[in-house]
Amino acid sequence: VAIGPRILILDEPTRGVDVGAKSEIYRIMNDMARQGVAILMISSELPEVVGMSDRVYVMREGAIAGELQAGDISQESIMTLATGVNDSHLKAGQL
């Protein structure tokens, strides 16, 4: 981070840390993004993904299942892409 990267890749940046440390990590990430750094975050914590992302790519079975833009990012939309099962199938009982 000290050398001023243009792209930063973070794999599970808050896994196993306490709430205070998470807040500090989020603050640093937001500061860097405001400075023009592109941040690629890999995370299995859906609230974190929803709260921190401008764009989300969802992987399923080793391939990109879809892309979500800021206004479309929700835990439900991520899970739909990740599982390939949408709400209409659940409502109709078609699993």
C-alpha positions in Angstrom: 0.0 0.0 0.0 2.9 2.3 0.7 4.0 2.3 -2.9 0.8 3.8 -4.2 -0.8 0.9 -6.2 -3.3 1.5 -9.0 -5.0 -1.9 -8.3 -5.3 -3.6 -4.9 -6.5 -7.2 -4.7 -7.9 -8.3 -1.3 -8.9 -11.9 -0.5 -11.3 -12.1 2.5 -9.8 -8.9 4.0 -11.9 -9.0 7.1 -12.1 -12.7 7.8 -11.5 -13.4 11.5 -11.0 -9.8 12.6 -13.0 -8.0 15.2 -15.6 -5.3 14.5 -13.3 -2.4 15.2 -10.6 -3.8 12.9 -13.3 -4.3 10.2 -14.3 -0.7 10.4 -10.7 0.4 10.0 -10.1 -1.9 7.0 -13.3 -0.5 5.4 -12.1 3.1 6.1 -8.8 2.4 4.5 -10.4 0.8 1.5 -12.8 3.7 1.0 -10.0 6.2 1.3 -8.0 4.3 -1.3 -11.0 4.1 -3.7 -11.5 7.8 -3.4 -7.9 8.3 -4.4 -8.5 6.3 -7.6 -7.3 2.9 -6.6 -9.2 0.1 -8.1 -10.0 -2.5 -5.4 -10.8 -6.1 -6.2 -12.3 -7.7 -3.1 -13.0 -11.4 -2.8 -15.4 -12.0 0.1 -17.8 -14.7 1.2 -19.5 -12.2 3.6 -22.5 -11.0 1.7 -23.3 -8.0 3.8 -19.7 -6.8 3.3 -20.0 -7.3 -0.5 -23.3 -5.4 -0.6 -22.0 -2.6 1.6 -18.6 -2.1 -0.1 -19.1 -2.7 -3.8 -19.8 -0.6 -6.8 -19.8 -3.7 -9.0 -20.0 -7.4 -8.2 -19.0 -10.4 -10.3 -20.5 -13.6 -9.1 -18.8 -16.9 -9.8 -20.6 -20.3 -10.1 -18.8 -23.6 -10.9 -15.6 -21.8 -11.9 -17.1 -19.3 -14.3 -18.6 -15.8 -14.1 -22.3 -16.3 -13.6 -23.2 -12.6 -13.8 -22.3 -9.0 -13.1 -24.3 -6.6 -10.8 -24.0 -2.9 -10.9 -24.4 -0.7 -7.7 -28.2 -0.3 -7.9 -28.7 -4.0 -8.4 -26.5 -5.4 -5.7 -28.3 -7.3 -2.9 -27.8 -10.5 -1.0 -30.7 -12.0 -3.0 -29.4 -11.0 -6.4 -25.9 -12.4 -5.5 -27.4 -15.7 -4.3 -29.6 -16.0 -7.4 -26.5 -15.8 -9.6 -24.4 -18.0 -7.3 -26.9 -20.8 -7.1 -28.7 -20.5 -10.5 -32.0 -20.6 -8.6 -34.3 -17.6 -8.8 -37.2 -16.6 -6.6 -39.8 -17.5 -9.2 -38.6 -21.1 -9.0 -38.9 -21.1 -5.2 -42.4 -19.5 -5.3 -43.6 -22.1 -7.8 -42.0 -24.9 -5.9 -39.9 -25.9 -8.9 -36.6 -27.1 -7.3 
